[in-house]
Amino acid sequence: MIGKMKHIFIVSSSILCIHVPVYQSIIIMGSFTLKLNASFHNFQFFTDLFLLLCQISDMVAVARILKATLIVPELDKKSFWLDKSNFSDVFDEDHFIRYLANDVKVEKKLPKELVKAPKSVRYFKSWSGVDYYQDEISPLWEHRQVIRAAKSDSRLANNFLPPDIQKLRCRTFFQALRFAPPIEALGHLLVERMKAFGPYIALHLRYEKDMLAFSGCTYGLSETESEELAMIRGNTTYWKVKDIDPLEQRSHGHCPLTPKEVGMFLSALGYPSSTPVYIAAGEIYGGESHMVDLQSRFPILMNKEKLASAEELRPFSQYASQMAALDYIVSVESDVFIPSHSGNMARAVAGHRRFHGHRKTISPDRKALVHLFDKVDSGLLDEGERLSQKIIEMHQKRQGSPRKRKGPVSGTRGSDRFRSEEAFYENPLPDCLCQSNDDTIVNI
């Protein structure tokens, strides 16, 4: 029997970077609205496409835990990138609704009679389990029609959740959240054009202005460029750390590899200069001046702007999330994927490649590489067989082969313990993958 609508749960957030029927509850995620048995959830998202994938997938799982119905999200349009995309511009909305139909009921809009319902604010605890949502969140519907959850990032634990919830997170992330048909069409056309050059490497070259400003990484930049980045960091209010030692950042492996260092890395791994390389990135800071060395080593250096005509890119070119989605598709489908930094996109692509058969993903050991590259720069080590041998040896077990997800670092406590865990979506083994009788890994 259909019950009366009682409560609404709204979840909204300003993320800095970086898972029933009837209208009893609705969750709106930043403007992702989840309809719970008698309430609504509303969640807001930062326009980091890959963090967005994680947030939506987690909140779908939360809706399932709370026996919720979900209302399609409105994406945050006030982020660093000022992206005006709606959910249906980025994702295949109808597929999303249909695919989750047997798990979570999804609707496109909040019912009119609930738009003006009274609201209260609630911050979900980070890395929470099922008991938290059942014991502390569910009872809230008895007191408020609308509850606004102020955060939607990392609101579910990586580990120790029921198998059905973990599998739902995977189904949402890797299958329900398909890109909008125009993005899918052009993305796979770019893949075809790259494959025409031969087996290719997708290189996530995280060397854009926002990344360098946020991290304080200025190695190889001019004094003017370094000052500009420091100014951006100082003026960006939601970036809390202002004074950063760039040399310390780099020596600890916290900086993305520079384009030159990436070229040295690929050469040392033994890739010939004829290897096609796709650059998955936004605008490279400093432009072509920072790409000269990489281009000289690997002349078949392509990106979406080179592979597609201006006319083909025009529908997407003003939307950072849609342009990033094109890079995502080409990266997932590449023969080899290599990220210059372990950020949100790198983790998402790595997880997607694991889910689809553990495709080769090489994760650079940045801390060790910087130590070697500094020796090359100082003349203590020459580029050649010795450097190549060292780099190949240190990356033998960093190529995306099947393994269980890593737990917390020994000795860590509290939130640091959760942060030290390998992210769920980066490696969904064993929750969403299993080993068949012939020792192959398949998704479940």
N, C-alpha and C positions, 0 to 999 in steps of 0.2 A: 504494500500500500504506500502511496506517495505521501510523505510527511510534509509538514509546514516548514517554510524557510525560517530559520531562527537567527543564525549568526553569520557573520562574514569575517574572514581572516585575510588581512592585507599585509603582504610582505614587500617592503621596499628597501632599497639600499643604495648607497653611493660607494661602489667598490673601487678601490684604488688601482689595482693592477688589471696576472695573474694574474642531494639526488631527491555503487553506491548510488550509488544511485542518488536520488533525491536531494533537494537543496537543504540539507541540514547544515553544511559547512562549505565555504568556498575559500580557496587560497588564491590570492593575487600576487604573483611574483613581480615585483617591481615593475612591474606591472604585469607580472605573470599571475593570473588569477586562478587559484585552485578552489574549486567548490568542494567543501567538506560536507559530511552528512547533513550538517545544518549551518555551515559557516563558510566564509570566503577567506582565501590567502592572497596577498598581493606582494610581488617581489620586483625590485628594480635591478637593472643590470648596467654595468659599465660596458662601453662598446669595445671590449676585448673579446673578439669572437670566440676564442678558444676557452676563456674563462666562462663565457656565456654558456657554452655547451655543457660545462661541468655543473654550473648553477642550475640550469633547467633540468638536467638529468637527476640531480640530487633532489630537487623540489618535486619532481614527479614521484620519486620514491617516498618522500615525506607525505605526499597526498595519499599514496597507497597505504602507508602506515596509519594515517588518520582517517582512512576510508573517505577520501576526498574526491571531489570533482575539480577539474582544472580549467582555468580560463586562460586562453592564449595571452602571452606577455606583450606588453609594450616595452620597447627597448629604450634604454637611457639615451637621450639625445644631447646631453650636456657634458660629455666626456672630453678628453684631450683631443679626440678626432672629430668632434662635432658632426657625427654621422646621423643623418635624418631617416635612416632605414626603419621600416616597420618589420615586425616578425615575418610577415608573408613576403617581404622583399628578399629576405635572407634564406628563409626555410620554406619547405613545401608544407604549408599549413594543413591542407586537406590530408596529406599522407600522415602527418604527425597525429592528427585526430583519429584517423582510421587505424593506424598501426597500434595505438595504445588502447583501443576500444575495449579490449578484454582485460586490461589492467587498471586503467584509470579513465573515468569519463572526462572528456575534454569539450569545452564549449568556447565559442569565439568571443563572447561578450558577457559582461556582468549584467544580470537582470536589472532592469530599470528600477524596480522597487527596492533594490539594495544599494543603489549608488549613494544615497544620502544617509545610509545607516550609520549610527554612532561608531566611532573608531577609538581604539587605544593602541599604544605602541608596545611591541614586545621584541626583545633581542633574543634570537635563538642562541643557545650555547654552541660554540664551535665543536666539531668532531663528536657530535652526540650520537647515542645509540637509540634503539627502538624504545626502550623504557622511558627515556627522557620525554619523547613526544607523546607517548601514551599516558604517562603519569603526570607530566607538568603542563603540556600544551592542550591536550584534549579537554581537561576540566575548564579551560578558559571559556569555552563556548557557553557555559552556564551563566556567565556574567556579562558578556559583551556580544553584540551582534557582529562587530567588525574589529579585528585585531590586526594591526600593522606590524609585521615582522621586519625589523630594520636592517637585517643582514640576510643574504642568501648565499654567501661564499663559505665553503668548508663547514656547512652546517650538519653534515653527516660524517661519521667516522669512516676511515678507509677500510677497517677490518672489523671482524666479529659481529657482522650484521647477518640476519637470516638469509639463507641461500636465495629465496625468492626475491628478496629486496635487492640483493647484489645483481642478480640476473636482470631484474627490471632496469637497474641503472645502466647496464650494458646495452640492453635492447633500445633504451631511449637514446643513449649517446651515439652508439654505432649504427643504429638502424632507423629509429623513428625520426631523428633529427637529420633528415636529408635536405640538401640545399634546394632552393627554389629551382624549378625547371630551366629557366634561362641561364642560371649560374651553372647548373649541372651540364647543360648542353655545351656552353663555351669551355668549361673546365675540361671536359673530356676531348673536345676538339684540340685544346692546347696539348693534352697528353699525346694525341695522335701525331701532332706536328713535332713534338720532341722525339718521339720514338722513330720518326722518319730519319733522324740523325744517327740512330742506334741506341743501345742501352744507355740510359742517362742517370746522372746523379742529380737529385734535388737538394740544393744547398739553402737551408734557412739562414740567411746572412743577416743576423740581428745587429745591424749597424745603422739604424735610423736615429734621428735626432732625439726622439723621446727616450729611447733606451739608453743612449750615452749620457743624456742629461740626468736621468733618474739614477743611474748606477755610479756616476762620477768617473767613468772610465775615459781617459783622455790620451792614452798611449798612442803615439803616432800622429797626433793632431797638432795643428799650429797653435800658437799662443792665443790668437784671435778666436779660433774655434773653441778652445778650452774655456775662454772667458764667456763666450756666448752660452755654452752649456751650463756654466755655473750660474749665469744670470737666470736662465730658464728654471733651473732647479730652485733657486732662491725665490722666484716669483710664483712657483706652483705651490699653493698653500697646502694641498693635501699630501704632498711629499714631505714627510716629517724630518728626514735626515738631510741637513743642508751642507755640513762640512764633511767632505769625504777625501781621504788620501788615495789618489788614483794609483800610486805605485803599490800600496798595500792591497788595494782591491785586486789588482792584476796578479800580484804574487800569490794570493790566496785562491786564484782561479775563479774570481767572481765577475770578471769582465768577459764580454764576448770576444772571440778571436777576431782580429782585424782581417780585412780582405787579404792582405799580404800573408798573414799567418795561415789563413785557410788554404791559400795556394801552396805554401810550403808543406802543409799537412797532407793535402791530396797527392802532391808529388812524392812525398816520403812513403805514402801508402802504396805507391807503385802505379797509380793511374796515369796512363799516357796522355800527352797533350791533346790527342784526338778525342778524348772523352767529352761528350756533350754534358754541359752543366747548366741546370736551370736555377736561376736565382729567385728564391721565394722571399720577397722582401718589399717593403715600401721604398720610399726615396732614400737612397744611401747618402749618409751625411758626408758632405764634401764632394759629392758627385764623382765624376770620372777620375778625378785626381787620386782618389783612394782606391780605385779599381785597376790601375795600370798594371801592377805586378800580377794580380790574379788573371787579368785578361791576357797578358803575355804568356802565361803558363798554359792557359786553357782558352784558346781562341773561340771555341764554340760555346760562348757564354751567352745564354739566352734568358729572357724574362718574358712576362706576359705582354709587355709593350712591344717587344721585338717579334713575338710569335703571332700576335693578333693585330689587325688593323685598327686605326683610331675609331673607325665606324663600329667595329665589333665591340670595342671596349667602352664606347660612349655611354651605354645604358648603366654601366657600373662605375665609371671613373670618378664620380663625385661621392662615392660611398666606400669608406675604408673597410667596413665589414664585408661588403660584397667583393671587393678586390682581394681581400685576404682569403675569402672562400675559394676564389679561383686558384690561389697559391696552394691552399690546403689540398684541393683535389689533385693537382699536379704532383704534390709532395707524397701523398698517400699512394699514388699509382707509380711512383718512380722505381727504378731498379735498385737504387741505393738512396737512402735519405741521411743527410748529415746536418745537424744543427750547430751553428757556431756558439750557441748559448742555450742553456737548459730552461727556457721560459715556457709559458703556457702553450704556445703553438707547438714547440718541440715535443712536449709531453703528450699533447693530444694526438699529433701525427704518429708518434712512436706507439701509442696505445692502439690506434686504429690499424697500424701495420701489424702489430702483434695479433690483433683480433682476426685479421684476414690472412693468417698463415705465417706470422713471424718473418715478414719481409725484412731484408737486411737494413738495419739502422745502425750507423756508427756514431757513438757518442764520444766526442773528443774529451780526453782528460786534460782540461785546460790548465790546471795547476802544474802538471808535469810537463806539458808542452811549452808553457811560457818559460820554464827553467831551461829547456833545451834550446828554444829560439833565442834566448838571451845569450847563451853560449855561442850560437852561430853569429849573432850580431857583434859579439866581443872578439871573435876570431878564435875562440877556444875549441870550436867544433865546426867542421865543414859540412855543407850540404852534400849528401852522397850516401854511400852504402851504410856507413856506420850510423848516421842519423836515421836513415830509413829502417834499419834493423831495430833500433831502440823504439821507434814509434810503432812499428808493426807489432812488436812484442807486447808493448803496454796496452794495445787495443785488441788483443786476441779475444778477450772476453767482454768486449764492449760493442758487439755487433748485432744485438737484438735477438740472440738465440733464446729458445724457450727456457724460462726459469720462473720460480715462484716469486711473487712480489716481496720486496724487502720490507722487513719490519723496522721498528725504531732503532736508532743508534743506542748502543749500550751506554748506560749512565745518564741518559737524558730523562728529564722529568716534566710533568705538567704539559703545557702547550708545546714546549720545545720537543717533547717526546713525539707528539703527533706530527709536528712539522718535519721531523727527521724521517718519518716513514715515506716509503715510495708511494706516490699518489695512485689512488685506485684506478683512474682512467689511463694512467701511463702504462700500467701492466695489470690487465684483468685476469691473470693466471694466479690461482686456480679457479676463482669464482665463476668465470664465464668461459673458460677453456678447459678442455680435458684431453687426456692422452688416449688415443684409440689403440686397438690391438696391434696395429702395425707400427706403433711408436710415432705416428703423426699427431700433431696437435690440431684439434678441431674446436670450433666455437659451439656453445650449447645454449 
